[in-house]
Amino acid sequence: MKQCPNCQGLELYDDTVARCPHCGAALVPYARQNRRSTTAQPITPNSGAQRRTEPEDPVFESRDGRKIVFRGMVVSISPTSRFMAPR
């Protein structure tokens, strides 16, 4: 199995495929990597001069260029209708 070194995605390709179909980079043999950090240092109180801040509430609506991004869950909907009166 091979993977793309540029895309770094979850896609794996057969050994007969030489190039990534998305970016055209040469595929390399797949090597499984441990995503868990085994060299993590224990957390100690008052370590460093970092200031503790209160966590901020996530923003429900934000703008990203011409897009509007909503984050959260809709729990209720109240449908409304607007009728145009003929002139």
C-alpha positions as a Python dict, from the first residue, in 0.01 Angstrom:
ca = {
    (1, 'M'): (0, 0, 0),
    (2, 'K'): (113, 355, -74),
    (3, 'Q'): (21, 703, 45),
    (4, 'C'): (75, 1057, -80),
    (5, 'P'): (341, 1255, 110),
    (6, 'N'): (188, 1590, 0),
    (7, 'C'): (-183, 1534, 67),
    (8, 'Q'): (-125, 1344, 394),
    (9, 'G'): (-482, 1217, 374),
    (10, 'L'): (-633, 887, 482),
    (11, 'E'): (-633, 756, 126),
    (12, 'L'): (-419, 452, 54),
    (13, 'Y'): (-336, 340, -299),
    (14, 'D'): (-241, 6, -450),
    (15, 'D'): (126, -70, -511),
    (16, 'T'): (65, -53, -887),
    (17, 'V'): (-27, 319, -867),
    (18, 'A'): (279, 547, -898),
    (19, 'R'): (133, 901, -876),
    (20, 'C'): (-127, 1068, -655),
    (21, 'P'): (-446, 1128, -857),
    (22, 'H'): (-510, 1457, -671),
    (23, 'C'): (-173, 1638, -673),
    (24, 'G'): (46, 1424, -899),
    (25, 'A'): (319, 1362, -638),
    (26, 'A'): (508, 1033, -633),
    (27, 'L'): (352, 793, -382),
    (28, 'V'): (563, 648, -100),
    (29, 'P'): (517, 318, 89),
    (30, 'Y'): (262, 343, 371),
    (31, 'A'): (411, 337, 721),
    (32, 'R'): (172, 316, 1013),
    (33, 'Q'): (228, 590, 1267),
    (34, 'N'): (127, 589, 1631),
    (35, 'R'): (-94, 896, 1680),
    (36, 'R'): (-82, 869, 2058),
    (37, 'S'): (188, 1067, 2226),
    (38, 'T'): (386, 845, 2462),
    (39, 'T'): (640, 1115, 2550),
    (40, 'A'): (390, 1356, 2702),
    (41, 'Q'): (514, 1545, 3005),
    (42, 'P'): (297, 1546, 3316),
    (43, 'I'): (107, 1864, 3394),
    (44, 'T'): (232, 2035, 3707),
    (45, 'P'): (63, 2324, 3885),
    (46, 'N'): (219, 2668, 3834),
    (47, 'S'): (444, 2543, 3557),
    (48, 'G'): (579, 2839, 3366),
    (49, 'A'): (450, 3192, 3359),
    (50, 'Q'): (148, 3114, 3147),
    (51, 'R'): (-159, 3314, 3225),
    (52, 'R'): (-473, 3115, 3287),
    (53, 'T'): (-770, 3238, 3092),
    (54, 'E'): (-1131, 3138, 3109),
    (55, 'P'): (-1244, 2931, 2812),
    (56, 'E'): (-1455, 3127, 2568),
    (57, 'D'): (-1794, 3008, 2451),
    (58, 'P'): (-1786, 2888, 2091),
    (59, 'V'): (-1929, 3127, 1835),
    (60, 'F'): (-2249, 3000, 1671),
    (61, 'E'): (-2226, 3210, 1354),
    (62, 'S'): (-1907, 3331, 1191),
    (63, 'R'): (-1811, 3460, 847),
    (64, 'D'): (-1533, 3314, 636),
    (65, 'G'): (-1499, 3530, 327),
    (66, 'R'): (-1825, 3499, 137),
    (67, 'K'): (-1940, 3202, 346),
    (68, 'I'): (-2138, 3197, 668),
    (69, 'V'): (-2031, 2915, 900),
    (70, 'F'): (-2272, 2788, 1165),
    (71, 'R'): (-2147, 2578, 1455),
    (72, 'G'): (-2384, 2412, 1695),
    (73, 'M'): (-2713, 2227, 1698),
    (74, 'V'): (-3066, 2332, 1611),
    (75, 'V'): (-3304, 2233, 1889),
    (76, 'S'): (-3629, 2392, 1769),
    (77, 'I'): (-3773, 2540, 1455),
    (78, 'S'): (-4076, 2766, 1429),
    (79, 'P'): (-4193, 2790, 1067),
    (80, 'T'): (-4325, 3121, 940),
    (81, 'S'): (-4490, 3223, 615),
    (82, 'R'): (-4509, 3559, 445),
    (83, 'F'): (-4776, 3615, 181),
    (84, 'M'): (-4757, 3899, -67),
    (85, 'A'): (-5083, 4083, -116),
    (86, 'P'): (-5178, 4143, -481),
    (87, 'R'): (-5182, 4505, -594),
}
